[in-house]
């Protein structure tokens, strides 16, 4: 008689797991764009917005077939100067939007394929703690161009980053 009870318990547990998965973690990645470097071989920067959806999530990594390495970075005030430093992950709270924008958090793209030029679409693959992956095509712009989605900083300097 234990088997039917265990089976019923397992069925309830599986149903609960299915319901948790339905409360989508990150709902969307929006307004993705990449500012290419003014100097060949220097890093580019990716900006975008993440919507935490009903369950929230954690951004763990971004990659692209056309970029050697992408690091998550934040800009902080340190010793009276703005500095950029890598972060391992970024929490995306439920119901909130987290913006990656000039002067704040961003993706640093090291080793961008030289065939990626302003106007080229660049696919970025976002990996989340929930196990969900989202791919989105980012707009690419030249170093001095106006951002395509209304971000106000026309040119964040990434010359201090090492390859």
Secondary structure, DSSP 8 states (H G I E B T S, - for coil): -HHHHHHHHHHHHHHHHHHHHHS-SS-EEEEEEEE--SSTTS-EEEEEEEE-TTT-EEEEEEE-TTEEEEEEEEEEEETTEEEEEEES-EEE-TT-EEEE-TTS-EEEEEEE-TT--TT--EEEEEEETTS-EEEEEEEEE-TTS--TT--S-S----TT---
